[in-house]
Amino acid sequence: MLDIKFVRDNPELVLQNLKNRNNPMNLDRFMELEKQRREIIAETENLKSQKNAVSKKISEMKKNKENADAVILEMRQVGEKISQLDKQLREVQDELHDILLRIPNMCHESVPVGKDDSDNPEVRRWGTPREFDFEPKAHWDIGADLDILDPERAAKVTGTRFTFYKGLGARLERALINFMMDLHVDKQGYTEMLAPFIANKDSMTGTGQLPKFEEDLFKLQGEKEYYLIPTAEVPVTNFVRDEILDADRLPLKYAAHTPCFRSE
């Protein structure tokens, strides 16, 4: 996530990045809130300084047995004002944080700019696509014909766009999972992880699912800020969240296989 100072000091750069990503977001509200934030902080610090100075004065007045009631009342009002400003500051910072979460990270200068994926350049190609002298079937039709996929019964049990893997179909799926995990662990030096299928709000935010993709997520009813994971990336990336790592341990390489719960 970009920080407040970077966005405030580089608005043209951030706006260009948004434009390159075809993101209609503007920074007007951000700039307005950032101005409010600095004004509130300045006013609060001034009042706190004033309160500290007068507190010493009150102490001296009491020491000299002078009546400090009026000054104490004034400082109580100053304290209430500080509390109000602190509340306003929290509200402003919360909204600023939400805006920052919605601003995408800066693209590297090598990333091409385009309106959609039709503008993606082909970087390299491996092999030649196979050509058939007949009309090939879709994989779901082949699977049904071989009796290794059953989308009709899955539609009855769950809904459309789901399927049962049967017999060799289920074994093939399991074999592919094992192949992927064994390749990463045995050949490429990854550590295998069996991750939780539920993550909290901080974890979902840390990997960018919240707030942008909130509508695609499944939130647990009756539970506080718990979501079904949309990908293994969420729990595995957050495995070392909020930790300071020794550089000698890097890079950390983890591999995991999980269901992916998302409405798309």
Secondary structure, 3 states (H helix, E strand, C coil): CCCHHHHHHCHHHHHHHHHHCCCCCCCHHHHHHHHHHHHHHHHHHHHHHHHHHHHHHHHHHHHCCCCCHHHHHHHHHHHHHHHHHHHHHHHHHHHHHHHHHHCCCCCCCCCCCCCCHHHCCCCCCCCCCCCCCCCCCCHHHHHHHCCCEEHHHHHHHCCCCCCEECCHHHHHHHHHHHHHHHHHHHHCCCEEECCCCEEEHHHHHHCCCCCCCHHHCEECCCCCCEEECCCCHHHHHHHHCCCCCCHHHCCCCEEECCCCCCCC
